[in-house]
Amino acid sequence: MNQTLAENDAVLFIDRKGRRYLKLLRRGQKLLIRGELGADEVIGLSEGSRVKFSKGETFLVLRPTYADLIPHLPRAAQVIYPKDTGPLLIWGDVFPGATVIEGGVGAGAFTLALLRAVGPQGRLISYEVREDMANAARRNVRDFHGDAPNWELKVRDLFQGFDETGVDRLFLDLSEPWRALEVVARALRPGGVMVCYVPTALQLKETVDAIQAHSGFGEVESFETLLRHWQVKGLSVRPLHRMVAHSAFIIVARRLADDAREPFAADALVEEAAEPGASDEESNE
């Protein structure tokens, strides 16, 4: 990436108190925070420079990291925050070149992360039922990712089924993901990973119960992430009073091959039959 700030870059202006203001550099436009500054005066500067607005206040200018960007992303609904994005990508095992389906895009926060993770050789197909959300995601991908020829956004109800089959990974950010298990099973390849993201314990139970009852999935696990920042200032080293606690539950499952249905049923019968002998042997030791 170029070290100098360019036209259409997203940048953060950070004041002396650490407050952050996300702006896009458009030639001929004025940037307004407390005072004003022409975008043309920022374009061409080295990233990490300091600039002064018309009222004399100085700001540090940096391109945002993903963690910086998401809390400031233009949106009309809650987004998946960075503390969950990392675990979603790692437990979902998203890799460069993967074919991934995203069910429910919202403002496109997780879409941005998936596009980075699959890389230019991968493919991302997103399904969103609401046109307004789809438009918001398109704008945010355009403004904060750039051209994405490997991304396709389909405005339709995914419960009617996916067009794709044999995909590597599939993510569901829906209120009722358990209703989509049949269409997910048809789209996901054997060994593929499904990840669901739900905010409440009732949704967690409903989803996990449905996955465990479905013969096409196995290796189910669920968890949440908690994030606590620390203050390190002179001799004061302590956790901050506020932390980012529960946001949602992450549920992960693997797609099983069609000939692997009920794989351990016979083994369980064998183990039960062998238990008396095993107990006698253990008692003799």
C-alpha positions as CSV (number, residue, x, y, z in Angstrom):
1,M,0.0,0.0,0.0
2,N,1.2,3.5,-0.8
3,Q,2.6,5.4,2.2
4,T,1.0,8.6,1.0
5,L,-2.7,9.4,1.4
6,A,-4.6,9.3,-1.8
7,E,-7.9,10.5,-3.2
8,N,-10.8,8.3,-2.0
9,D,-8.8,6.9,0.9
10,A,-10.7,6.4,4.2
11,V,-8.8,8.2,7.0
12,L,-9.1,8.7,10.7
13,F,-8.5,12.1,12.3
14,I,-7.5,11.5,15.9
15,D,-7.5,14.4,18.4
16,R,-5.4,14.9,21.5
17,K,-7.9,13.0,23.6
18,G,-7.9,10.0,21.3
19,R,-11.3,10.7,19.8
20,R,-11.6,9.3,16.2
21,Y,-13.4,10.8,13.2
22,L,-13.7,8.8,10.0
23,K,-13.6,10.7,6.7
24,L,-13.2,10.0,3.0
25,L,-10.8,12.1,1.0
26,R,-12.7,13.5,-2.0
27,R,-10.9,16.2,-4.1
28,G,-12.5,19.6,-3.8
29,Q,-14.4,18.8,-0.7
30,K,-14.0,20.3,2.8
31,L,-13.6,18.1,5.9
32,L,-15.6,19.3,8.8
33,I,-14.8,18.3,12.4
34,R,-14.2,21.3,14.7
35,G,-13.3,23.8,12.0
36,E,-12.6,22.8,8.4
37,L,-9.8,21.5,6.2
38,G,-9.6,21.0,2.5
39,A,-9.3,17.3,1.5
40,D,-6.7,18.5,-1.1
41,E,-4.4,19.6,1.7
42,V,-4.4,16.0,3.1
43,I,-4.1,14.1,-0.1
44,G,-0.4,13.5,-0.8
45,L,0.7,13.6,2.9
46,S,2.4,10.7,4.5
47,E,0.2,8.5,6.6
48,G,0.9,9.3,10.2
49,S,1.1,13.1,9.6
50,R,-0.4,15.8,11.8
51,V,-2.7,18.4,10.3
52,K,-4.3,21.6,11.7
53,F,-7.9,22.6,11.1
54,S,-9.2,26.1,10.6
55,K,-9.8,26.7,14.3
56,G,-6.3,25.7,15.2
57,E,-6.8,22.2,16.5
58,T,-4.3,19.5,15.5
59,F,-5.2,16.0,14.5
60,L,-3.2,12.9,13.7
61,V,-4.1,11.3,10.3
62,L,-4.0,7.6,9.8
63,R,-5.7,5.1,7.6
64,P,-8.1,3.0,9.8
65,T,-7.4,-0.6,10.6
66,Y,-10.3,-3.0,10.4
67,A,-10.8,-2.6,14.1
68,D,-10.8,1.2,13.8
69,L,-13.2,1.1,10.8
70,I,-16.1,-1.0,12.0
71,P,-17.3,1.1,15.0
72,H,-17.4,4.1,12.7
73,L,-19.0,2.3,9.7
74,P,-22.1,4.0,8.3
75,R,-25.0,1.7,9.3
76,A,-28.7,1.5,10.2
77,A,-28.3,-1.8,12.2
78,Q,-26.0,-3.5,14.6
79,V,-22.8,-4.8,13.0
80,I,-20.5,-7.7,13.9
81,Y,-17.8,-6.1,15.9
82,P,-14.0,-6.9,15.6
83,K,-13.9,-8.9,18.8
84,D,-16.2,-11.5,17.1
85,T,-14.8,-11.1,13.6
86,G,-11.5,-12.7,14.4
87,P,-13.0,-15.8,16.0
88,L,-15.6,-16.1,13.2
89,L,-12.9,-16.1,10.6
90,I,-10.6,-18.5,12.5
91,W,-13.2,-21.0,13.7
92,G,-14.9,-20.7,10.3
93,D,-11.4,-21.5,8.8
94,V,-11.7,-19.0,6.0
95,F,-8.7,-19.3,3.7
96,P,-7.4,-17.5,0.6
97,G,-9.1,-18.9,-2.5
98,A,-12.1,-20.2,-0.6
99,T,-15.7,-20.0,-1.9
100,V,-17.8,-18.6,0.9
101,I,-21.6,-17.8,1.3
102,E,-22.7,-15.1,3.7
103,G,-26.3,-15.1,4.8
104,G,-27.4,-11.7,6.0
105,V,-25.0,-8.8,5.2
106,G,-26.4,-5.9,7.3
107,A,-24.1,-2.9,6.7
108,G,-21.4,-5.1,5.2
109,A,-19.0,-5.0,8.2
110,F,-18.3,-8.8,8.0
111,T,-18.5,-8.7,4.2
112,L,-15.3,-6.5,4.3
113,A,-13.6,-9.0,6.6
114,L,-14.5,-12.0,4.3
115,L,-13.3,-10.2,1.2
116,R,-10.0,-9.6,2.8
117,A,-9.8,-13.3,4.0
118,V,-10.7,-15.0,0.7
119,G,-8.4,-12.7,-1.3
120,P,-8.7,-12.0,-5.0
121,Q,-8.6,-15.7,-5.9
122,G,-11.5,-16.5,-3.6
123,R,-15.2,-15.9,-4.1
124,L,-17.8,-14.4,-1.8
125,I,-21.6,-14.7,-2.4
126,S,-23.8,-12.7,0.0
127,Y,-27.6,-13.1,0.4
128,E,-29.7,-10.2,1.9
129,V,-33.5,-10.0,1.9
130,R,-33.7,-6.3,2.4
131,E,-32.9,-3.9,-0.4
132,D,-31.9,-1.0,1.9
133,M,-29.4,-3.2,3.7
134,A,-28.0,-4.5,0.4
135,N,-27.5,-0.9,-0.8
136,A,-25.8,0.1,2.5
137,A,-23.4,-2.9,2.1
138,R,-22.7,-2.0,-1.5
139,R,-21.7,1.6,-0.5
140,N,-19.5,0.5,2.4
141,V,-17.7,-2.1,0.2
142,R,-17.2,0.5,-2.5
143,D,-15.9,3.1,0.0
144,F,-13.9,1.0,2.3
145,H,-12.7,-1.9,0.2
146,G,-12.8,-0.8,-3.4
147,D,-13.5,-2.9,-6.4
148,A,-14.6,-6.4,-5.6
149,P,-15.2,-8.4,-8.8
150,N,-15.1,-11.6,-6.8
151,W,-18.2,-10.5,-4.7
152,E,-21.8,-11.1,-5.7
153,L,-24.7,-9.7,-3.7
154,K,-28.1,-11.3,-4.2
155,V,-31.2,-9.6,-2.8
156,R,-33.5,-12.5,-2.1
157,D,-34.7,-14.8,0.7
158,L,-32.1,-17.4,1.4
159,F,-34.6,-19.7,3.0
160,Q,-35.8,-20.5,-0.6
161,G,-32.4,-22.0,-1.3
162,F,-28.9,-21.0,-2.5
163,D,-27.9,-21.2,-6.1
164,E,-24.5,-22.5,-5.3
165,T,-23.3,-26.0,-4.3
166,G,-20.0,-27.4,-3.1
167,V,-19.0,-24.2,-1.2
168,D,-16.3,-24.3,1.4
169,R,-17.6,-22.1,4.1
170,L,-21.1,-20.7,5.0
171,F,-21.9,-18.0,7.5
172,L,-25.4,-17.2,8.8
173,D,-26.2,-13.9,10.7
174,L,-30.0,-14.4,10.9
175,S,-32.6,-14.4,13.7
176,E,-33.7,-18.0,12.9
177,P,-30.7,-19.9,11.4
178,W,-32.2,-23.3,12.3
179,R,-34.7,-22.8,9.5
180,A,-31.9,-22.7,7.0
181,L,-30.2,-26.0,7.8
182,E,-31.7,-27.9,4.8
183,V,-30.6,-25.3,2.2
184,V,-27.2,-25.0,3.9
185,A,-26.7,-28.8,3.7
186,R,-27.4,-28.7,0.0
187,A,-25.0,-25.8,-0.6
188,L,-22.0,-26.8,1.6
189,R,-19.5,-29.4,0.6
190,P,-18.7,-32.4,2.8
191,G,-16.2,-31.3,5.4
192,G,-17.3,-27.7,4.9
193,V,-17.8,-25.4,7.9
194,M,-21.1,-23.6,8.8
195,V,-21.0,-20.8,11.3
196,C,-24.0,-19.2,12.9
197,Y,-24.1,-15.9,14.8
198,V,-27.0,-15.3,17.2
199,P,-27.4,-12.8,20.1
200,T,-29.6,-14.6,22.6
201,A,-29.4,-17.8,24.7
202,L,-32.8,-18.9,23.4
203,Q,-31.6,-18.6,19.8
204,L,-28.4,-20.5,20.8
205,K,-30.4,-23.4,22.2
206,E,-32.8,-23.5,19.3
207,T,-30.0,-23.5,16.7
208,V,-27.8,-26.1,18.5
209,D,-30.7,-28.4,19.1
210,A,-31.7,-28.3,15.4
211,I,-28.1,-28.9,14.2
212,Q,-27.6,-31.8,16.6
213,A,-30.9,-33.3,15.3
214,H,-29.9,-32.9,11.7
215,S,-27.9,-35.9,10.3
216,G,-26.0,-33.8,7.9
217,F,-23.9,-32.0,10.5
218,G,-21.5,-32.9,13.3
219,E,-18.7,-31.6,15.5
220,V,-20.9,-28.8,16.9
221,E,-19.5,-26.3,19.3
222,S,-20.6,-22.9,20.6
223,F,-19.0,-20.1,22.5
224,E,-18.9,-16.3,23.1
225,T,-16.0,-13.9,23.3
226,L,-15.3,-11.2,25.9
227,L,-12.9,-8.3,25.5
228,R,-11.3,-6.3,28.3
229,H,-8.9,-3.4,27.6
230,W,-6.2,-2.4,30.1
231,Q,-4.9,1.0,31.1
232,V,-1.1,1.2,31.3
233,K,-0.2,4.7,32.4
234,G,2.8,5.2,34.6
235,L,2.4,3.1,37.7
236,S,-1.3,2.6,37.0
237,V,-1.7,-0.8,35.4
238,R,-5.2,-2.0,35.7
239,P,-8.2,-3.2,33.6
240,L,-10.6,-0.5,32.4
241,H,-13.8,-0.3,34.3
242,R,-15.8,-0.9,31.1
243,M,-15.4,-4.0,28.9
244,V,-17.0,-5.4,25.8
245,A,-18.8,-8.4,27.2
246,H,-21.5,-10.4,25.5
247,S,-22.5,-9.5,22.0
248,A,-23.5,-12.8,20.4
249,F,-22.9,-16.5,20.5
250,I,-20.9,-18.2,17.8
251,I,-22.0,-21.7,16.7
252,V,-19.7,-23.9,14.5
253,A,-20.6,-27.2,12.8
254,R,-19.1,-29.4,10.1
255,R,-21.0,-30.7,7.1
256,L,-20.9,-34.5,7.0
257,A,-20.7,-36.7,4.0
258,D,-23.9,-38.4,3.0
259,D,-22.6,-41.9,3.8
260,A,-21.5,-40.7,7.3
261,R,-25.0,-40.4,8.8
262,E,-25.2,-41.8,12.3
263,P,-21.6,-42.8,12.3
264,F,-21.1,-43.8,15.9
265,A,-24.4,-45.7,16.6
266,A,-22.9,-49.2,16.0
267,D,-19.8,-48.3,17.9
268,A,-22.0,-47.3,20.9
269,L,-23.6,-50.7,20.9
270,V,-20.2,-52.4,20.8
271,E,-18.9,-50.3,23.7
272,E,-22.0,-51.1,25.8
273,A,-21.6,-54.8,25.2
274,A,-17.9,-54.6,26.1
275,E,-18.4,-52.6,29.3
276,P,-18.8,-55.5,31.8
277,G,-15.6,-57.2,30.6
278,A,-13.8,-53.9,30.8
279,S,-15.0,-53.3,34.3
280,D,-13.9,-56.8,35.4
281,E,-10.4,-56.2,33.9
282,E,-10.1,-52.9,35.6
283,S,-11.0,-54.4,39.0
284,N,-8.3,-57.0,38.6
285,E,-5.6,-54.5,38.1
